């Protein structure tokens, strides 16, 4: 299967977290140095890609996300990874 095929597929969104109720990074349960870093770089509210991906990644789910440049994809994937980096696999 190629990526072009994946783009053309109609994939239903799995709702495991009520992201509509989240409007700050604190609500993801991120703590300590990670929250300090988020505050230090000036992040205030999660972007749509962050709202949809961070909760799923924190649950340990594998996902594929697509969004325009500058929408926060790197943080969406990196924040949960940094939180889990010291956790046993």
N, C-alpha and C positions, 0 to 999 in steps of 0.2 A: 504494500500500500504506500502510495506517495503522499506527500504533504498536500499536493493539489487535490487529491481525493478527499483528504480530511477536511479541507476548506469547504468542499461542496456538500459534505454530510450535514444533515440536520441533527444536531446533538441536543438533547433535552438537558436543561440545567437541573442538577440535583440540588435540592434545597435541604441542607442539613443544619444551617445556621441562619438565624433571622438577621441578615446583614442590614435590613432596613432600620433596625433599632440601634445600630452602631454608628456613632458620629465622631468618635475620638479614638486615637490609638490606644489610650488607656483601657478601653472596653474590650480589646483583644486579649487582655491579660498579660501583656508584655510588661516586664518589670526591670528594676535595677538599671544596670549600665545601658541596656538596650533602650529603655525609655528616655534615659538621659541623652543618649545620642540622637534619638528622634527629636527631642525638644531642642537640642543644640543646633541641629541643621534647619530648624524652623518648620518642620512638618506639623500641621495643625489638625487637619481632617483627612481621613483616608480618601483616595480617589476611587472611582468605581471599580477599577481592576483590583485595587487593594481590598476593597470591601468584599469582592467575590472570591478572591484567592486566599487571602491570609487565613480566614477561619478553616478552610478546607485543608490547607497545608499544615496548620497547627494540629489538625486531627490526624495527620500522617497520610493524607490522600495524595495520589499522583494526579496532576492536572496539566493541561495545556491551556495557556492563555494567550490572547492576541489583543493588542491595543496599540493605538497610535503612539509615535515617539513622544516622549515627555510626559506620559501619563502616570509614571510611577511603577512600571513593571519590575524594574530591578529591585526596588524596595519591597514590592509585593512578594517576590520570591526569596530575597535575601533575609528579610527580618525573621521569618519562621525558621530558616536554615540556621541562622545565628543563634536563635533560641534553643535549637535542638543539637547544636554542635557538640556539646558536652554530654548529651544523653547517649546511653548505650543503644546500639543499632539492633 
